[in-house]
Amino acid sequence: MGRHSRYQSSKFCQESELALEPERHDFLDKVMSIVRSVELQSHVRIRLCMLGTSCVPTAKKT
């Protein structure tokens, strides 16, 4: 179920164009910049929350 939930989160974000909203887009860019600066991009995924402007980092399977 966990894998399905992550897929649904990503799918919802794309289909709803959540990440295209200016405030969320800028927020996601800032978070991804921080993730890259500490070299975690290959270890985590960032998922936007549906309400407000927040996100959740989730571990990538290795």
Secondary structure, 3 states (H helix, E strand, C coil): CHHHHHHHHHHHHHHCCHHHCHHHHHHHHHHHHHHHHCCCCCCEEEEECCCCCCEEEEECCC
